[in-house]
Each structure stands twice: as structure tokens, then as C-alpha cells.
Amino acid sequence: MEETFEPFNRVFLEVGPFTIYWYGVIIGLGVFLGYLLASRESVKRGMPKETFADLLLFAIPIAIISARIYYVIFRWDQFAADPIRVFFIWEGGIAIHGALIGSVLTAYFFAKKRNISFWQLVDVAAPSILLGQAIGRWGNFMNQEVYGGPVTREFLEGLFLPEFIINQMYINGTYYHPTFLYESLWNLVGVALLLYLRRLNLKQGEIFMSYVIWYSVGRFVIEGMRLDYLLIGGVLKTAQVMSIVLVIGAIILWVYRRKDPLTPRYFDEMPKKKEPVTTKETTKTKKKKK
């Protein structure tokens, strides 16, 4: 007898004509927690309190647009017959690499406008980005997407997964690799690593490049297991090609910046603590004013 499991309801809330999906709620939660983490650290680095709140006002919409453009470019055959569907983003179809490209470009121009070090800005943001990605993958879980090849129930039970994950991975009569979970856990380990690297006072930019390398290595391996993917020329998996390019680029940039002895370090622009004013100094100041 074939097993049957009721998947989780994708809808979080319905208010009149408006429908709020779990995917959006979970993505929003990831962005919010990432913002809290980055905002707290940015103040320690001497940036204005509103830095990341202002950055997100630009970065979020640009990331969504660029993520959609990236997806459409590599899936144009899906939209060629009816191009207007390019704008139907609620039907699904965004790519994280597109979002990252848009976000980094936004951060670059934002930093120039605010006269903030771009490398320090992305160093502060790196753990938050990875945290957001780790949480966001659970939105894919609710949608029953981003899964790998078929497996047996015994295989999933051997991973000591909770029952609700095993049942959600039962799709159209087959169990699948929970690659969303593999990537989420990989990203969470990466968050811990990046937070540790903060304490080492690396040169500015090296925490961000560590993020690029860590995420890209994990994504390359996990992408090889996934059944849903974008292709270049109908042959190469786009995410794997992009991962290789990013790793090589990050390493080259790391070595290049390391050679420059003037490259500032992560703690270099920490705000100086004000020395407490003593009673004697206060009295002297008052006498001078007189």
C-alpha cells in the first residue's frame, strides 16, 4: 500500500484578497535576524546606527529584481512564448546568485555615497547574509522544492531526521534528498566560522571573501545532488560554474589585497572610547570659561 502524507500548507495567512505564504514569512524572518546581527556589529565598528536599515531599503528590492533577472536569463525558454510572465514573480523563479550580485553592487554604491569602507561594510554583513540564507532555505522546505535525487525512507531515518522533515520529503510517491537542509546546516556552520574570524582581526574584506568561498564550496557540492537547477548551454549547472568562478575570484582578490601592507584590518576603524572626565578637569574647564 502506497504511503500518503499531507504536506504542510504553504499559506501562512489569508486576509481578504491577500495571501501571505510561509515562504515569504520565513525569508522575512531571515532578513530581520540578519539585520539585527549586522546592525549591532556595525555600531561597534563606528558606523551610524541607521546604516543597515538604510542599506536594506535599497538592497531588498534590488536583490529581488536582480534575482528574477538572473533566473529569467537562464530559463528564457520558459518565458519566450509569453514574456509578460517575467513579471509574475509570485509564480516562483528567483536565484540566490542573482540576489547576491544585486546586493553587493548596491552595497558598493551605498558605501561610496555614505563615505563608508565598502570592505568593512560587507565584512560586517557577511555572517548576516549567510544566516539569512540558512533560514531562507526552510521556505523551500515549506514549498517542497530544492530537493535532491530519490532515496528510501530508511535512508532518511538513518540521518536521524525528525518525522516532519521525512514526511515533507515524500513528494508524488517518492522520498528525496533534503538538500535544502544540507545547505541550511552548511550555512549555519559557516555563520559560526565567520563570527569566529571576526575575532582574528583579519584584513578588511577577508571575512567577506571567506563567506564567498565557504558558501560557494558548499553550494557546488549540494548543487550536484539537486534535481532543480539552471543550466548554461543546456549542459553546465549555472550555480556550479558560478561557484567555481567566485572561489577563484575570492582567492585571487585575497592574495592581491594581502600583498598591500596598507590594507586596513577589521578592527582598525573601531570608535575610540571617550575617557571619563574627572572632577578636577571639570573645575579647570569652568575656571577657563570665567
Residue pairs with C-beta under 8 A, 6 or more apart in sequence:
2 173
3 153
3 170
5 167
5 168
5 170
7 144
7 167
7 168
7 171
8 22
8 142
8 164
8 168
9 22
10 21
10 22
10 23
10 142
10 143
11 19
11 20
11 21
11 22
12 20
12 21
12 22
12 24
12 25
13 19
13 20
14 20
21 142
22 139
22 142
22 143
23 139
23 140
23 142
23 143
24 139
25 139
26 135
26 136
26 138
26 139
26 142
27 132
27 135
27 136
27 139
29 135
30 131
30 132
30 133
30 134
30 135
30 136
31 56
31 60
31 132
33 128
33 131
33 132
33 135
34 128
34 129
34 131
34 132
35 52
35 53
35 56
35 128
37 127
37 128
37 131
38 52
38 124
38 125
38 127
38 128
39 49
39 51
39 52
39 53
41 124
41 198
42 49
42 51
42 52
42 121
42 124
43 49
44 270
44 271
45 120
45 124
45 269
45 270
45 271
46 269
46 270
46 271
47 116
47 121
47 124
48 114
51 114
51 116
51 121
52 125
54 110
54 114
55 106
55 107
55 110
55 121
58 106
58 110
59 102
59 103
59 106
59 107
59 110
62 102
62 103
62 105
62 106
63 99
63 100
63 102
63 103
63 106
64 89
64 94
64 99
65 102
66 98
66 99
66 101
66 102
66 103
66 105
67 94
67 95
67 96
67 98
67 99
67 102
68 86
68 89
68 93
68 94
68 98
69 98
70 94
70 95
70 97
70 98
70 99
70 101
71 93
71 94
71 95
71 98
71 230
72 79
72 86
72 93
74 95
74 230
74 231
74 232
74 238
75 93
75 230
78 85
78 93
79 85
79 86
85 91
92 143
92 145
95 230
95 238
95 239
96 133
97 238
97 239
97 242
100 129
103 129
104 122
107 118
107 121
107 122
107 125
108 118
110 116
110 121
111 117
111 118
111 121
112 118
117 204
117 264
117 269
119 204
119 205
119 208
120 204
120 264
120 266
120 269
122 205
122 208
123 204
123 205
123 206
123 207
123 208
123 266
125 208
126 194
126 207
126 208
126 210
126 211
127 191
127 194
127 195
127 198
127 207
127 211
129 211
130 187
130 190
130 191
130 194
130 211
130 214
130 215
131 187
131 188
131 191
133 183
133 187
133 215
134 183
134 184
134 185
134 187
134 188
134 190
134 191
135 184
137 146
137 180
137 181
137 183
137 184
137 187
138 180
138 184
140 146
140 180
141 165
141 168
141 178
141 180
141 181
144 168
144 169
144 171
145 180
145 228
146 179
146 180
146 183
146 226
146 228
147 169
147 171
147 176
147 177
147 178
147 179
147 180
147 226
147 227
147 228
148 176
148 177
148 178
148 179
148 222
148 225
148 226
148 227
149 176
149 177
149 225
149 227
150 174
150 175
150 176
151 175
151 176
151 177
152 175
153 166
153 170
153 175
155 175
156 165
156 166
156 169
156 175
156 178
157 166
161 178
161 181
165 178
165 181
166 175
169 175
169 176
169 177
169 178
176 227
177 225
179 222
179 225
179 226
182 222
182 225
183 218
183 219
183 222
186 218
186 222
187 215
187 218
190 211
190 214
190 215
190 218
193 210
193 214
194 207
194 210
194 211
194 214
197 206
197 207
197 210
198 207
198 266
201 265
201 266
201 267
202 265
202 266
203 257
203 258
203 263
203 264
203 265
203 266
204 263
204 264
204 265
204 266
204 268
205 253
205 254
205 257
205 263
206 254
206 257
206 266
207 266
209 250
209 251
209 253
209 254
212 246
212 247
212 249
212 250
213 246
213 247
213 250
213 251
216 242
216 243
216 244
216 246
216 247
216 250
217 243
217 247
219 239
219 240
219 243
220 239
220 240
220 243
220 244
220 247
223 229
223 237
223 239
223 240
223 243
224 237
224 240
229 237
229 238
229 239
230 237
230 238
230 239
231 237
231 238
232 238
232 241
257 263
